[in-house]
Amino acid sequence: MGTRVYIETWGCQMNLHQSEGLAGVLECAGYAIVDRLEDADVVLFNGCMVRGKAEEKLLGRIGAVAEEKRRRSVLLGVGGCFGQVHGAALLRRTREIDFVFGTRHHGKLPELIERARLGRTAALCPSDDASIDEVPFRRSSPVVAMVTITEGCSNACAYCIVPAARGPMRSRDPRAILEEVSAAMASGRPEILLLGQNVNAYGNDRRDVGTFADLLGRVADLRPARVRFTSSHPRDMTQDVLDRMAAHANICRHLHLALQSGSDRVLRAMGRGYDRARFLALVDAARRTLPGVNLTTDVIVGFPGETRGEFEETMSLVRLVRFGSIFAAKYSPRPGTRAAALADDVTAEEKEERLATLLDAQRQIAAEENERLVGSSVVVLVEGATRDGRVYGRADDHRTVVVTGRASVGDLVAVRVATASAAALSGSVERPA
């Protein structure tokens, strides 16, 4: 067996997919990927900087590697958005770190590891390159193939560190995208998940690739069983994307639109580029074009200056729209962002209370919306097994479904929904879909 590598990932699906790229590059170079830190000769932490909590978790995990280093020889590399933002300074700050890598040029990772093995600590965090890595992937899911269509983001929201960590938005060549989709389909993966910090802006940076709606249609025309995409920025969402979704039955009826706040003043302070009325108009357009579409969202509570009344504006919008699910977080200042210069004047206790209020309301909404599906039949793509011998997967609208009956990972089955909770539906297999 060659040099053994363990990879641990924090953050978004872009980070998860980039870890698949790290594993693919290393495997092609003769390294062996292992599932436990204790079995590894090299440990890679692919870290996130979007929220302070993710950063704290990564720093805490370095202690586990320090313990391992006391017992044997093991190298630690820290990268991703965390490595890109902090760069070589991590080598000076934390002696347990042997090398640092960023969000680009992962093909050079074997060279970086060998330099560190020879005792030369090193960093690879280029920030001035407009390319997108074309690397092999060691896909972690037998069902879903993540495919990057854009890297970086040019929106520069006041609170967000992504532009600093990943650079301005860059659209990938559609030929490379379609080739990767075809290869993923040939490997037996029934679902294609198109990824980008802002997929709707695809093509805005170059005239030769077409629009996101064009690309979405071309991917759907290859006839994978399912096509999904994430994430969508409300400012850039257009009717032609909704129309393309409606025209293709294999494009999933799920739309993730990151709201962040229901207050116009807070949205302006965040630099989001839309207001409450624009967001609600998008919701109306989506539900008119795609009956039954499941809308999900992101919300930040406690942004600097957010009053109790402005938080209530967010709550009123959440109750009005009735999202299927919400990813919610307390605001945490990120280094180098415009919001970091503002007074973080919402107390920790108030942020915690607002987050709890939002999540309590959303649990009730999700439970009620899921309950409406009891008795209906949904098509589920089976993704894995539960501890009690059942399987689980996703419905076309992205809801989680726990399934009883004859079904295996990768199967598409029609399921009669028997019960529902805020978190999931459950039911029995009726027939293959």
Buried (B, 14 or more C-beta within 10 A) or exposed (E): EEBBBBBBBBBBBBBBBBBBBBBBBBBEBEBBBBEEBEEBBBBBBBBBBBBBEBBEBBBEBBEBBBEBBEEEEBBBBBBBBBBBBBBBEBBEEBEBBBBBBBBBBBBBBBEBBBBBBEEEBBBBBBBEEEEBBEBBBBBBBBBBBBBBBBBBBBBBBBBBBBBBBBBEBBBBBBEBBBEBBBEBBEEEBBBBBBBBBBBBBBBBBEEEBBBBBBBBBBBBEBEBBBBBBBBBBBBBBBEBBBBBBBEBEBBBBBBBBBBBBBBBBBBBBBBBBBBBEBBBEBBEBBBEBBEEBBBBBBBBBBBBBBEEEBBBBBBEBBBEBEBBBBEBBBBBBBEEBBBBEBEBEBEEEBBEBBBEBBBEBBBEBBEEBBBEBBEEBBBBBBBEBEEEEBBBBBBBBBBBBBBBBEBEBBBBBBBBBEEBBBEBBBBBBBEEB
